[in-house]
Amino acid sequence: MFDINVFGVIRVTNAVLPVMRAQQSGRIVNLSSIVGLMPQPYMAIYSSTKFAIEGYSESLDHELREYGVRVLLVEPAWTSTAFEANALPVDRPIPAYEARRAGFAQYMAGAVSEGDAPAAVARQVVAAATDRRPRLRYPVGRTAGVAVMRRLAPAGVFDRQLRRANNLPA
């Protein structure tokens, strides 16, 4: 997962940067996720890849602005796709987590089926690529406000809310 979600992004970025720096313009639009701001249980590796993209993109944006290049993030929330159906099964399930994982799988299936249309994500990608005054983050969807809550709410409050939403014990 890191090879595609992180290292692949870095390789493509490194391939286009010399041209962008030379022409003193360009935009790199990276696809992150709300899970890169708000990790979910049983998604540790996926969350880690999205946290990595958040940090990489923000850091690189600071480095490249003087060259006329921007690095921007599109941050979808739950999107109505085949995400769960295409996910690889857990390679070594831990029996102690079995019941909670099953509950979380049901939660995710509902969240994805009721999620935003993929077109909403596409609109934000286009906005990031074309806005006259680009901003670093382009949140997508109804639950995108969670990103604001993550930044403003005290850590304990946010933690309790996340655990409650996922039916986890305090």
Backbone as JSON Lines, residues from 0, in Angstrom:
{"i":0,"aa":"M","n":[0.81,-1.19,0.0],"ca":[0.0,0.0,0.0],"c":[0.87,1.27,0.0]}
{"i":1,"aa":"F","n":[1.95,1.24,0.74],"ca":[2.86,2.39,0.74],"c":[3.49,2.59,-0.63]}
{"i":2,"aa":"D","n":[3.74,1.48,-1.34],"ca":[4.38,1.61,-2.64],"c":[3.52,2.42,-3.61]}
{"i":3,"aa":"I","n":[2.22,2.21,-3.58],"ca":[1.33,2.95,-4.48],"c":[0.96,4.31,-3.9]}
{"i":4,"aa":"N","n":[0.45,4.32,-2.67],"ca":[-0.1,5.54,-2.09],"c":[0.94,6.59,-1.72]}
{"i":5,"aa":"V","n":[2.16,6.18,-1.45],"ca":[3.19,7.14,-1.02],"c":[4.37,7.15,-2.0]}
{"i":6,"aa":"F","n":[5.05,6.04,-2.13],"ca":[6.26,6.03,-2.95],"c":[5.96,6.29,-4.42]}
{"i":7,"aa":"G","n":[4.82,5.83,-4.91],"ca":[4.42,6.13,-6.29],"c":[4.2,7.61,-6.49]}
{"i":8,"aa":"V","n":[3.56,8.26,-5.53],"ca":[3.34,9.71,-5.59],"c":[4.68,10.44,-5.61]}
{"i":9,"aa":"I","n":[5.6,10.0,-4.79],"ca":[6.92,10.64,-4.73],"c":[7.66,10.46,-6.06]}
{"i":10,"aa":"R","n":[7.6,9.25,-6.63],"ca":[8.28,9.01,-7.91],"c":[7.71,9.88,-9.03]}
{"i":11,"aa":"V","n":[6.4,9.96,-9.12],"ca":[5.78,10.79,-10.17],"c":[6.13,12.26,-9.94]}
{"i":12,"aa":"T","n":[6.06,12.7,-8.7],"ca":[6.41,14.09,-8.38],"c":[7.85,14.39,-8.79]}
{"i":13,"aa":"N","n":[8.76,13.52,-8.43],"ca":[10.17,13.72,-8.79],"c":[10.38,13.76,-10.3]}
{"i":14,"aa":"A","n":[9.55,13.04,-11.03],"ca":[9.68,13.03,-12.49],"c":[9.24,14.35,-13.13]}
{"i":15,"aa":"V","n":[8.22,14.99,-12.56],"ca":[7.7,16.22,-13.17],"c":[8.32,17.5,-12.62]}
{"i":16,"aa":"L","n":[8.92,17.43,-11.45],"ca":[9.44,18.66,-10.82],"c":[10.5,19.39,-11.63]}
{"i":17,"aa":"P","n":[11.46,18.73,-12.26],"ca":[12.45,19.5,-13.02],"c":[11.82,20.39,-14.09]}
{"i":18,"aa":"V","n":[10.81,19.89,-14.78],"ca":[10.13,20.68,-15.81],"c":[9.36,21.83,-15.17]}
{"i":19,"aa":"M","n":[8.65,21.55,-14.09],"ca":[7.87,22.6,-13.43],"c":[8.77,23.71,-12.88]}
{"i":20,"aa":"R","n":[9.88,23.31,-12.27],"ca":[10.8,24.33,-11.75],"c":[11.37,25.17,-12.9]}
{"i":21,"aa":"A","n":[11.74,24.52,-13.98],"ca":[12.33,25.23,-15.13],"c":[11.34,26.22,-15.74]}
{"i":22,"aa":"Q","n":[10.06,25.85,-15.79],"ca":[9.07,26.75,-16.37],"c":[8.49,27.71,-15.34]}
{"i":23,"aa":"Q","n":[8.92,27.55,-14.08],"ca":[8.48,28.43,-12.99],"c":[6.96,28.41,-12.8]}
{"i":24,"aa":"S","n":[6.35,27.25,-13.04],"ca":[4.91,27.12,-12.79],"c":[4.52,25.65,-12.81]}
{"i":25,"aa":"G","n":[3.4,25.39,-12.17],"ca":[2.86,24.04,-12.17],"c":[2.09,23.77,-10.89]}
{"i":26,"aa":"R","n":[1.24,22.78,-10.97],"ca":[0.48,22.33,-9.8],"c":[0.52,20.82,-9.73]}
{"i":27,"aa":"I","n":[0.75,20.35,-8.54],"ca":[0.69,18.92,-8.26],"c":[-0.51,18.76,-7.33]}
{"i":28,"aa":"V","n":[-1.47,17.96,-7.74],"ca":[-2.68,17.74,-6.94],"c":[-2.63,16.31,-6.43]}
{"i":29,"aa":"N","n":[-2.46,16.16,-5.12],"ca":[-2.39,14.83,-4.51],"c":[-3.71,14.49,-3.85]}
{"i":30,"aa":"L","n":[-4.11,13.24,-3.98],"ca":[-5.34,12.76,-3.39],"c":[-5.04,12.16,-2.03]}
{"i":31,"aa":"S","n":[-5.57,12.8,-1.0],"ca":[-5.41,12.3,0.36],"c":[-6.73,11.67,0.77]}
{"i":32,"aa":"S","n":[-7.13,11.89,1.99],"ca":[-8.38,11.33,2.51],"c":[-8.64,11.95,3.86]}
{"i":33,"aa":"I","n":[-9.89,11.93,4.25],"ca":[-10.22,12.37,5.61],"c":[-9.49,11.48,6.62]}
{"i":34,"aa":"V","n":[-9.18,10.25,6.2],"ca":[-8.48,9.31,7.08],"c":[-7.03,9.74,7.3]}
{"i":35,"aa":"G","n":[-6.53,10.65,6.48],"ca":[-5.21,11.23,6.7],"c":[-5.22,12.32,7.75]}
{"i":36,"aa":"L","n":[-6.41,12.7,8.2],"ca":[-6.57,13.7,9.26],"c":[-7.22,13.08,10.49]}
{"i":37,"aa":"M","n":[-8.02,12.06,10.25],"ca":[-8.81,11.43,11.3],"c":[-8.69,9.92,11.13]}
{"i":38,"aa":"P","n":[-7.7,9.31,11.74],"ca":[-7.5,7.87,11.53],"c":[-8.67,7.05,12.05]}
{"i":39,"aa":"Q","n":[-8.94,5.98,11.36],"ca":[-10.02,5.08,11.76],"c":[-9.41,3.78,12.27]}
{"i":40,"aa":"P","n":[-10.08,3.14,13.22],"ca":[-9.58,1.84,13.68],"c":[-9.61,0.83,12.54]}
{"i":41,"aa":"Y","n":[-8.71,-0.11,12.59],"ca":[-8.61,-1.2,11.63],"c":[-8.22,-0.71,10.23]}
{"i":42,"aa":"M","n":[-7.73,0.51,10.15],"ca":[-7.26,1.08,8.88],"c":[-5.88,1.71,9.1]}
{"i":43,"aa":"A","n":[-5.09,1.14,9.98],"ca":[-3.83,1.77,10.39],"c":[-2.88,1.99,9.21]}
{"i":44,"aa":"I","n":[-2.73,1.01,8.35],"ca":[-1.78,1.16,7.24],"c":[-2.31,2.19,6.24]}
{"i":45,"aa":"Y","n":[-3.57,2.07,5.86],"ca":[-4.15,3.04,4.93],"c":[-4.07,4.45,5.52]}
{"i":46,"aa":"S","n":[-4.46,4.6,6.78],"ca":[-4.37,5.91,7.44],"c":[-2.94,6.44,7.41]}
{"i":47,"aa":"S","n":[-1.98,5.57,7.66],"ca":[-0.57,5.98,7.65],"c":[-0.15,6.5,6.28]}
{"i":48,"aa":"T","n":[-0.63,5.86,5.21],"ca":[-0.26,6.34,3.88],"c":[-0.84,7.72,3.63]}
{"i":49,"aa":"K","n":[-2.04,7.96,4.1],"ca":[-2.67,9.25,3.87],"c":[-2.06,10.33,4.77]}
{"i":50,"aa":"F","n":[-1.68,9.98,5.98],"ca":[-0.94,10.93,6.83],"c":[0.38,11.29,6.15]}
{"i":51,"aa":"A","n":[1.03,10.3,5.55],"ca":[2.3,10.55,4.85],"c":[2.09,11.52,3.69]}
{"i":52,"aa":"I","n":[1.03,11.34,2.93],"ca":[0.75,12.24,1.8],"c":[0.44,13.64,2.3]}
{"i":53,"aa":"E","n":[-0.26,13.76,3.4],"ca":[-0.55,15.08,3.98],"c":[0.76,15.8,4.32]}
{"i":54,"aa":"G","n":[1.64,15.14,5.05],"ca":[2.9,15.77,5.45],"c":[3.81,16.05,4.28]}
{"i":55,"aa":"Y","n":[3.93,15.09,3.38],"ca":[4.77,15.25,2.19],"c":[4.3,16.44,1.36]}
{"i":56,"aa":"S","n":[3.01,16.5,1.1],"ca":[2.46,17.55,0.24],"c":[2.6,18.93,0.86]}
{"i":57,"aa":"E","n":[2.28,19.04,2.14],"ca":[2.37,20.34,2.8],"c":[3.82,20.82,2.85]}
{"i":58,"aa":"S","n":[4.73,19.93,3.18],"ca":[6.14,20.29,3.24],"c":[6.65,20.7,1.86]}
{"i":59,"aa":"L","n":[6.33,19.9,0.85],"ca":[6.79,20.19,-0.51],"c":[6.2,21.5,-1.03]}
{"i":60,"aa":"D","n":[4.95,21.78,-0.66],"ca":[4.34,23.04,-1.09],"c":[5.15,24.23,-0.59]}
{"i":61,"aa":"H","n":[5.63,24.16,0.65],"ca":[6.47,25.25,1.18],"c":[7.79,25.35,0.4]}
{"i":62,"aa":"E","n":[8.37,24.22,0.06],"ca":[9.65,24.22,-0.66],"c":[9.54,24.76,-2.08]}
{"i":63,"aa":"L","n":[8.41,24.54,-2.72],"ca":[8.3,24.8,-4.16],"c":[7.63,26.12,-4.54]}
{"i":64,"aa":"R","n":[7.0,26.79,-3.6],"ca":[6.29,28.02,-3.96],"c":[7.2,29.05,-4.6]}
{"i":65,"aa":"E","n":[8.44,29.15,-4.14],"ca":[9.34,30.15,-4.72],"c":[9.65,29.86,-6.18]}
{"i":66,"aa":"Y","n":[9.36,28.64,-6.63],"ca":[9.56,28.27,-8.03],"c":[8.26,28.34,-8.83]}
{"i":67,"aa":"G","n":[7.22,28.89,-8.23],"ca":[5.94,29.0,-8.91],"c":[5.16,27.7,-8.97]}
{"i":68,"aa":"V","n":[5.55,26.73,-8.17],"ca":[4.9,25.41,-8.17],"c":[4.13,25.26,-6.87]}
{"i":69,"aa":"R","n":[2.9,24.77,-6.97],"ca":[2.08,24.5,-5.79],"c":[1.82,23.01,-5.69]}
{"i":70,"aa":"V","n":[1.75,22.53,-4.45],"ca":[1.38,21.14,-4.17],"c":[0.12,21.21,-3.32]}
{"i":71,"aa":"L","n":[-0.97,20.64,-3.82],"ca":[-2.28,20.79,-3.21],"c":[-2.86,19.43,-2.85]}
{"i":72,"aa":"L","n":[-3.75,19.43,-1.88],"ca":[-4.36,18.2,-1.4],"c":[-5.87,18.21,-1.61]}
{"i":73,"aa":"V","n":[-6.39,17.15,-2.19],"ca":[-7.83,16.92,-2.24],"c":[-8.11,15.87,-1.18]}
{"i":74,"aa":"E","n":[-9.03,16.17,-0.27],"ca":[-9.28,15.32,0.91],"c":[-10.73,14.83,0.94]}
{"i":75,"aa":"P","n":[-11.02,13.75,0.22],"ca":[-12.38,13.21,0.25],"c":[-12.71,12.58,1.6]}
{"i":76,"aa":"A","n":[-13.98,12.59,1.91],"ca":[-14.48,11.84,3.06],"c":[-14.96,10.49,2.5]}
{"i":77,"aa":"W","n":[-16.04,9.96,3.04],"ca":[-16.54,8.69,2.52],"c":[-17.16,8.95,1.15]}
{"i":78,"aa":"T","n":[-16.72,8.17,0.18],"ca":[-17.15,8.34,-1.2],"c":[-17.77,7.04,-1.69]}
{"i":79,"aa":"S","n":[-18.86,7.15,-2.4],"ca":[-19.6,5.98,-2.88],"c":[-18.84,5.3,-4.02]}
{"i":80,"aa":"T","n":[-17.94,4.41,-3.64],"ca":[-17.12,3.67,-4.6],"c":[-17.08,2.21,-4.17]}
{"i":81,"aa":"A","n":[-16.3,1.42,-4.85],"ca":[-16.12,0.01,-4.5],"c":[-14.9,-0.15,-3.59]}
{"i":82,"aa":"F","n":[-14.61,0.85,-2.76],"ca":[-13.42,0.84,-1.9],"c":[-13.34,-0.44,-1.08]}
{"i":83,"aa":"E","n":[-14.39,-0.76,-0.35],"ca":[-14.36,-1.95,0.51],"c":[-14.29,-3.24,-0.31]}
{"i":84,"aa":"A","n":[-15.01,-3.29,-1.41],"ca":[-15.0,-4.5,-2.24],"c":[-13.63,-4.75,-2.84]}
{"i":85,"aa":"N","n":[-12.89,-3.67,-3.1],"ca":[-11.57,-3.8,-3.71],"c":[-10.44,-3.91,-2.69]}
{"i":86,"aa":"A","n":[-10.76,-3.77,-1.41],"ca":[-9.74,-3.82,-0.37],"c":[-9.22,-5.26,-0.23]}
{"i":87,"aa":"L","n":[-7.94,-5.36,0.0],"ca":[-7.36,-6.67,0.24],"c":[-7.81,-7.19,1.6]}
{"i":88,"aa":"P","n":[-8.05,-8.49,1.7],"ca":[-8.42,-9.03,3.01],"c":[-7.23,-8.95,3.97]}
{"i":89,"aa":"V","n":[-7.54,-8.95,5.24],"ca":[-6.49,-8.93,6.26],"c":[-5.67,-10.21,6.1]}
{"i":90,"aa":"D","n":[-4.35,-10.07,5.99],"ca":[-3.53,-11.25,5.71],"c":[-3.4,-12.18,6.92]}
{"i":91,"aa":"R","n":[-3.37,-11.61,8.1],"ca":[-3.28,-12.43,9.31],"c":[-4.26,-11.87,10.35]}
{"i":92,"aa":"P","n":[-5.54,-12.22,10.24],"ca":[-6.52,-11.67,11.18],"c":[-6.17,-12.01,12.63]}
{"i":93,"aa":"I","n":[-6.41,-11.07,13.49],"ca":[-6.18,-11.28,14.92],"c":[-7.52,-11.62,15.55]}
{"i":94,"aa":"P","n":[-7.67,-12.84,16.08],"ca":[-8.96,-13.27,16.61],"c":[-9.55,-12.3,17.65]}
{"i":95,"aa":"A","n":[-8.72,-11.68,18.45],"ca":[-9.23,-10.76,19.48],"c":[-9.99,-9.58,18.87]}
{"i":96,"aa":"Y","n":[-9.7,-9.25,17.63],"ca":[-10.35,-8.1,16.98],"c":[-11.56,-8.49,16.13]}
{"i":97,"aa":"E","n":[-11.81,-9.78,16.0],"ca":[-12.78,-10.27,15.02],"c":[-14.16,-9.6,15.13]}
{"i":98,"aa":"A","n":[-14.73,-9.56,16.31],"ca":[-16.08,-8.99,16.47],"c":[-16.09,-7.5,16.16]}
{"i":99,"aa":"R","n":[-15.11,-6.78,16.67],"ca":[-15.06,-5.33,16.43],"c":[-14.8,-5.03,14.94]}
{"i":100,"aa":"R","n":[-13.93,-5.83,14.32],"ca":[-13.67,-5.63,12.88],"c":[-14.94,-5.84,12.07]}
{"i":101,"aa":"A","n":[-15.71,-6.85,12.43],"ca":[-16.97,-7.11,11.71],"c":[-17.92,-5.92,11.86]}
{"i":102,"aa":"G","n":[-18.01,-5.38,13.05],"ca":[-18.84,-4.19,13.27],"c":[-18.35,-3.0,12.48]}
{"i":103,"aa":"F","n":[-17.03,-2.84,12.44],"ca":[-16.46,-1.72,11.68],"c":[-16.71,-1.91,10.19]}
{"i":104,"aa":"A","n":[-16.62,-3.14,9.71],"ca":[-16.87,-3.41,8.29],"c":[-18.3,-3.01,7.92]}
{"i":105,"aa":"Q","n":[-19.25,-3.28,8.81],"ca":[-20.64,-2.86,8.57],"c":[-20.75,-1.34,8.56]}
{"i":106,"aa":"Y","n":[-20.09,-0.7,9.51],"ca":[-20.09,0.77,9.57],"c":[-19.54,1.35,8.26]}
{"i":107,"aa":"M","n":[-18.41,0.82,7.8],"ca":[-17.78,1.31,6.57],"c":[-18.67,1.08,5.35]}
{"i":108,"aa":"A","n":[-19.3,-0.09,5.28],"ca":[-20.18,-0.37,4.15],"c":[-21.3,0.66,4.08]}
{"i":109,"aa":"G","n":[-21.87,1.0,5.24],"ca":[-22.92,2.01,5.27],"c":[-22.4,3.39,4.93]}
{"i":110,"aa":"A","n":[-21.24,3.74,5.48],"ca":[-20.66,5.06,5.22],"c":[-20.34,5.23,3.74]}
{"i":111,"aa":"V","n":[-19.8,4.19,3.12],"ca":[-19.44,4.27,1.71],"c":[-20.7,4.29,0.84]}
{"i":112,"aa":"S","n":[-21.68,3.45,1.16],"ca":[-22.89,3.42,0.33],"c":[-23.65,4.74,0.41]}
{"i":113,"aa":"E","n":[-23.56,5.43,1.54],"ca":[-24.22,6.74,1.7],"c":[-23.26,7.89,1.44]}
{"i":114,"aa":"G","n":[-22.08,7.57,0.96],"ca":[-21.04,8.58,0.77],"c":[-21.32,9.51,-0.39]}
{"i":115,"aa":"D","n":[-20.43,10.45,-0.54],"ca":[-20.54,11.43,-1.61],"c":[-20.29,10.76,-2.96]}
{"i":116,"aa":"A","n":[-20.86,11.33,-4.0],"ca":[-20.65,10.81,-5.35],"c":[-19.21,11.07,-5.78]}
{"i":117,"aa":"P","n":[-18.63,10.17,-6.54],"ca":[-17.27,10.39,-7.04],"c":[-17.14,11.72,-7.8]}
{"i":118,"aa":"A","n":[-18.22,12.18,-8.4],"ca":[-18.18,13.46,-9.12],"c":[-17.82,14.62,-8.2]}
{"i":119,"aa":"A","n":[-18.19,14.53,-6.91],"ca":[-17.84,15.59,-5.95],"c":[-16.32,15.65,-5.77]}
{"i":120,"aa":"V","n":[-15.68,14.5,-5.75],"ca":[-14.22,14.46,-5.65],"c":[-13.61,15.04,-6.93]}
{"i":121,"aa":"A","n":[-14.14,14.63,-8.06],"ca":[-13.63,15.12,-9.34],"c":[-13.73,16.65,-9.43]}
{"i":122,"aa":"R","n":[-14.84,17.21,-8.94],"ca":[-14.99,18.68,-8.97],"c":[-13.9,19.36,-8.15]}
{"i":123,"aa":"Q","n":[-13.54,18.79,-7.01],"ca":[-12.49,19.39,-6.19],"c":[-11.12,19.23,-6.83]}
{"i":124,"aa":"V","n":[-10.89,18.13,-7.51],"ca":[-9.62,17.96,-8.24],"c":[-9.51,19.04,-9.31]}
{"i":125,"aa":"V","n":[-10.58,19.26,-10.05],"ca":[-10.58,20.3,-11.08],"c":[-10.38,21.68,-10.44]}
{"i":126,"aa":"A","n":[-11.06,21.93,-9.33],"ca":[-10.89,23.22,-8.64],"c":[-9.44,23.41,-8.21]}
{"i":127,"aa":"A","n":[-8.83,22.38,-7.63],"ca":[-7.43,22.5,-7.2],"c":[-6.52,22.77,-8.39]}
{"i":128,"aa":"A","n":[-6.82,22.18,-9.51],"ca":[-5.97,22.35,-10.69],"c":[-6.17,23.7,-11.37]}
{"i":129,"aa":"T","n":[-7.32,24.34,-11.16],"ca":[-7.63,25.54,-11.95],"c":[-7.89,26.81,-11.15]}
{"i":130,"aa":"D","n":[-8.07,26.74,-9.84],"ca":[-8.37,27.95,-9.05],"c":[-7.31,29.02,-9.28]}
{"i":131,"aa":"R","n":[-7.76,30.26,-9.41],"ca":[-6.81,31.37,-9.57],"c":[-5.95,31.54,-8.33]}
{"i":132,"aa":"R","n":[-6.55,31.34,-7.17],"ca":[-5.83,31.44,-5.9],"c":[-5.93,30.09,-5.19]}
{"i":133,"aa":"P","n":[-5.07,29.18,-5.52],"ca":[-5.19,27.84,-4.93],"c":[-4.91,27.85,-3.43]}
{"i":134,"aa":"R","n":[-5.61,26.97,-2.74],"ca":[-5.36,26.79,-1.31],"c":[-4.79,25.38,-1.12]}
{"i":135,"aa":"L","n":[-4.1,25.19,-0.04],"ca":[-3.43,23.91,0.2],"c":[-4.41,22.74,0.23]}
{"i":136,"aa":"R","n":[-5.53,22.9,0.91],"ca":[-6.47,21.79,1.13],"c":[-7.81,22.04,0.45]}
{"i":137,"aa":"Y","n":[-8.31,20.98,-0.19],"ca":[-9.63,20.99,-0.81],"c":[-10.43,19.83,-0.22]}
{"i":138,"aa":"P","n":[-11.1,20.06,0.91],"ca":[-11.91,18.98,1.49],"c":[-13.12,18.7,0.6]}
{"i":139,"aa":"V","n":[-13.6,17.47,0.66],"ca":[-14.72,17.05,-0.17],"c":[-15.8,16.46,0.72]}
{"i":140,"aa":"G","n":[-17.03,16.82,0.46],"ca":[-18.15,16.09,1.01],"c":[-18.7,16.57,2.33]}
{"i":141,"aa":"R","n":[-19.78,15.9,2.69],"ca":[-20.55,16.28,3.87],"c":[-19.76,16.15,5.17]}
{"i":142,"aa":"T","n":[-18.89,15.18,5.26],"ca":[-18.15,15.0,6.5],"c":[-16.79,15.69,6.48]}
{"i":143,"aa":"A","n":[-16.55,16.49,5.46],"ca":[-15.26,17.18,5.36],"c":[-15.06,18.16,6.51]}
{"i":144,"aa":"G","n":[-16.14,18.61,7.13],"ca":[-16.03,19.5,8.28],"c":[-15.3,18.86,9.45]}
{"i":145,"aa":"V","n":[-15.17,17.55,9.43],"ca":[-14.44,16.86,10.49],"c":[-12.99,17.35,10.53]}
{"i":146,"aa":"A","n":[-12.45,17.73,9.39],"ca":[-11.08,18.24,9.35],"c":[-10.95,19.49,10.2]}
{"i":147,"aa":"V","n":[-11.97,20.34,10.16],"ca":[-11.97,21.55,10.98],"c":[-12.06,21.17,12.45]}
{"i":148,"aa":"M","n":[-12.95,20.22,12.75],"ca":[-13.1,19.77,14.14],"c":[-11.78,19.21,14.66]}
{"i":149,"aa":"R","n":[-11.08,18.47,13.82],"ca":[-9.8,17.87,14.22],"c":[-8.81,18.94,14.66]}
{"i":150,"aa":"R","n":[-8.81,20.07,13.94],"ca":[-7.85,21.13,14.24],"c":[-8.27,21.98,15.44]}
{"i":151,"aa":"L","n":[-9.57,22.1,15.67],"ca":[-10.06,23.02,16.71],"c":[-10.43,22.37,18.03]}
{"i":152,"aa":"A","n":[-10.9,21.14,17.98],"ca":[-11.35,20.48,19.2],"c":[-10.17,20.0,20.03]}
{"i":153,"aa":"P","n":[-10.3,20.06,21.35],"ca":[-9.25,19.47,22.19],"c":[-9.09,17.98,21.86]}
{"i":154,"aa":"A","n":[-7.88,17.48,21.97],"ca":[-7.57,16.1,21.59],"c":[-8.48,15.08,22.29]}
{"i":155,"aa":"G","n":[-8.72,15.28,23.58],"ca":[-9.56,14.34,24.32],"c":[-10.99,14.31,23.8]}
{"i":156,"aa":"V","n":[-11.53,15.46,23.47],"ca":[-12.89,15.54,22.93],"c":[-12.95,14.83,21.58]}
{"i":157,"aa":"F","n":[-11.99,15.09,20.74],"ca":[-11.97,14.47,19.42],"c":[-11.83,12.95,19.56]}
{"i":158,"aa":"D","n":[-10.95,12.51,20.43],"ca":[-10.73,11.07,20.65],"c":[-12.03,10.39,21.11]}
{"i":159,"aa":"R","n":[-12.7,10.99,22.07],"ca":[-13.95,10.4,22.57],"c":[-15.0,10.31,21.45]}
{"i":160,"aa":"Q","n":[-15.1,11.36,20.66],"ca":[-16.08,11.38,19.58],"c":[-15.77,10.3,18.54]}
{"i":161,"aa":"L","n":[-14.51,10.15,18.2],"ca":[-14.1,9.13,17.23],"c":[-14.41,7.74,17.76]}
{"i":162,"aa":"R","n":[-14.11,7.5,19.02],"ca":[-14.36,6.19,19.62],"c":[-15.86,5.9,19.7]}
{"i":163,"aa":"R","n":[-16.64,6.92,20.04],"ca":[-18.09,6.76,20.11],"c":[-18.65,6.44,18.71]}
{"i":164,"aa":"A","n":[-18.2,7.17,17.71],"ca":[-18.69,6.95,16.34],"c":[-18.38,5.54,15.85]}
{"i":165,"aa":"N","n":[-17.3,4.96,16.35],"ca":[-16.89,3.62,15.93],"c":[-17.27,2.53,16.93]}
{"i":166,"aa":"N","n":[-18.13,2.88,17.88],"ca":[-18.59,1.92,18.9],"c":[-17.45,1.23,19.63]}
{"i":167,"aa":"L","n":[-16.43,2.01,19.98],"ca":[-15.29,1.48,20.73],"c":[-15.41,1.9,22.19]}
{"i":168,"aa":"P","n":[-14.94,1.06,23.11],"ca":[-15.0,1.44,24.53],"c":[-14.1,2.64,24.81]}
{"i":169,"aa":"A","n":[-14.47,3.39,25.81],"ca":[-13.7,4.59,26.18],"c":[-12.31,4.19,26.57]}
